[in-house]
Amino acid sequence: MAGQTFSEKLLSIKSGKKVYAGDIVVAKVDLVYMHDGTAPLAIKVLREEFGEDRIWNPNRILFFIDHVAPSSNIDTSKLHKYMREFAKKHGIRVFEAGYGINHQVVFEEGYAVPGALIVGADSHTVTHGAVGAFATGVGSTDAAIAMMTGSLWFKVPDSLKIVLEGRLGEAVLGKDVALYLLGELGTSGANYMTLEFHGSGVKNLSLDSRLTIANMSVEMGAKNAYFPPDEIVMQHLERVGAKLPVKPVYPDPNAEYVDTITVELDKIEPLVAAPPLPSNVKHVREVEGVEVDQVFIGSCTNGRVEDFHAAARILKGRRVKDGVRCIAIPASRRVFYELLRDGTLEILVEAGCTVTHGTCGPCVGAHFGILGPDEVMVATSNRNFPGRAGDRTAKIYLANPYTAAAAAVEGKIVDPRHLLRKA
């Protein structure tokens, strides 16, 4: 009999029976979390559809106020109050406005651990595959069921093996690896699959870059992502303190995959996803000269320390070009504090960036930096659909923080390596 992939093995453990791709299981979850865009509906479903106002385990449920945070209107304030009142009644922890974006906080607070089954009412829950968890996004109804019972149904996904070789070059980050794969697979090439990352190149990727790659796996249609947990992951958990049991799961050597893709990291250059899809991937030189109105550095994709250190290498000693708005949003309070302590925020402010607290910001088009008609933004976020960050005629180019910062300085898209060589 064939061996098991990561997802087959983990869902076997969590369901109590040996399963393979295509099987349907009911599995025990380790963590459920949701935010101000999804929690209110989950609470409503719990109460009105199921007639229940009870929860499974308050220590394994987290609420986040991060999407429209702090509230910018009365209707949102009502939703936030609704969340707080439910959480208070049941003893659920609420991470208030300013604490950070939900996926980043789950990671840095030690809730994302190897071998955990994590469901979040947000598609980018897949981020935690970077530490070896099975993490996937669900809708508010499924989140309500998991919140009430501690279990949820899953179809065991097929798995696609991605072999990473070599190391990244100058001005290239995990974002470019994700964009490269998007260019190869498109937005549906990994539909309901696990992206399993292996190869000698994995050890050459920082944890921040792994988080970025896992985060964007959903843009390819993936159910989840997986990086084998190594000493880098374990050192992170020792530093922050694991909140859940750490039980790493690794695929069998003879596991069967739908396909294997090899990626040579040293051949990847700075890439850009041009509108209107994340899969419309181009080399930065192909879009050089496109004028920009706004630059956004942040989001759950690229709002970590590594990302702002990259941006600061470009921005140090330079200024954001007149007529360009540059918004910098560290993904969490912890990230903000580290950047404050090491002087990075000073570089950003001196360059003319607007720096704010950890929130989703313009990524969801709900708060801070909403685009007007025909405006152009370079963003380090994950989606560039029409209307994603404001007016439907606005255009969004997705890029890594080096490229985003270079666009802020030049007022147009340029190859960031030119500026690094001038520094």
Secondary structure, DSSP 8 states (H G I E B T S, - for coil): --B--HHHHHHHHHHTS---TT-EEEEE-SEEEEETTTHHHHHHIIIIIS-----S-GGGEEEE--SS-S--SHHHHHHHHHHHHHHHHHT-EEE-TBSB-HHHHHHHTT---TT-EEEESSGGGGGGGGGT-EEEE--HHHHHHHHHHSEEEEE--EEEEEEEES---TT--HHHHHHHHHHHHTTTTTTTEEEEEESTTGGGS-HHHHHHHHHGGGGGT-SEEE----HHHHHHHHHH--SS--------TTB--SEEEEEEGGG---EEE-TT-TT-EEEGGGSTT-B-SEEEEEHHHH-SHHHHHHHHHHHTT----TT-EEEEE-SBHHHHHHHHHTTHHHHHHHHT-EE--BS-GGGGTSSSS-B-TT-EEEESSS---TTTTB-TT-EEEEE-HHHHHHHHHHSB---HHHHHHH-
